[in-house]
Amino acid sequence: MNIGVAKAVRIGRKAILAAALGGIATVAVSQTVQDQQVPEAGLDLPANLQIFGKADPNIRKPTAIVNDTVITGTDVDQRVGMIVAINKLKLKPEEHDQLRLTVLRQLIDETLQIQEAKANEITVEPREIETSFARVARNFQQTPDQFRTWLKQSGSSERTVRRQIEAEIAWSRLLRRRVNINVGEAEANAVIERLKQQKGGEEFHVYEIYLNATPDRAAEVRAAMTKMIQQMREGAPFDYIARTYSESSTKSQGGDLGWVRPGILPEALAQAAQEMQPGQIAGPIELPTGFSILYVAEKRKVLEPDQHDAKLNLRQLSINFAAGTTKEQATARASQFAEATRAIRGCGDVAKVATAQNAEVVDRDSIKVRDLPPALQNMLLDLQVGQATQPFGSVEDGVRVLVLCGRDDPPPPNLPTVEQVQGQIEDERVNLRAQRMLRDLRRDALVEYR
């Protein structure tokens, strides 16, 4: 199958604090559609349809009234300001407009969740919101007062954070009251047995952005996804793009599919994932019903130790360049340093080489491989104890070499317990029920856009 995978692009994934940002891709609206294939949507749509009245896709509705609760333009702007500040985004005007629409949908959902909880006599006390607000501030290594100041400087406010906290707590309590799911031991044991049979097989932690595409829209959707990849190259986080544009059910998790094995993925995605390295994205990947962008965060073997969890004892040699050093001078000095460090024969040889090269030596113990930059991870995993990496650095920061002095491999992972498997399955089913409950609330809501 021709999967249409663009050259894989290595990116760094950034976490996003904002909750689910469900969104859809913006598409142009045609007044008359002739001779196009009608997708099977269960809506009994005519093959040749005529749209009556004037539809203007450029109209944006910035505010809404949800069952008599007003969402103001300020509410939208403050949530947008928080998301932009957290992710350090630089949005083009059309991207900013799309984010505003996405945020408005999120605020409508939060309003519905709070309203339904109150209708069921569920309330969230101010002290609970204050405690959670302080916890969020600590995640940013700030005091609550510092966090308030930062939000204000970012064009946001503590009010938008408190609103999000209230919705999350209220919705969680409502789910606990309404949803009662029990997973039996037999079902959990069957999952554990399958894991045993799959031991040693490869699995991937992957993220996906999916857009549906009928044949007549294939070129348009492919171009839109190519533009998304360009946004990521320019620094937009993958999960932000997924929450804003993806049409998959995982969009509220930033496109996170979790740990999956090739057999679970569609053939085209499985083939792409097997060819990619951790930290790469690929796409647009053509599927029978649309296109996907795939991001592989990690790879591992089922029930085998993950070498990225190994703890390393390292000695670092570093040289710095004086102010005014040219690139040519730095390159020559780095080459000399590289030649000297290639001769290192174990960590006991480091002091002698450092003295000869006028280099500084620093010891670093018990560093996990996964806590290092990806390029260094790959170098260190291939080293034997006593060997040194290639030199790395820059004219501004100097050049460094790491020598591997010791390595403690992680123990093999244990099979999950029956209770752990039951909890995971229950969480998945609760999330599915939550999506259905929110869908029903949307259907019954009275929403007036202003």
Order of alpha helices (4+ residues) and beta strands (2+ residues): beta-beta-beta-beta-beta-alpha-alpha-alpha-alpha-alpha-alpha-beta-alpha-alpha-beta-alpha-beta-beta-beta-alpha-alpha-beta-alpha-beta-beta-alpha-beta
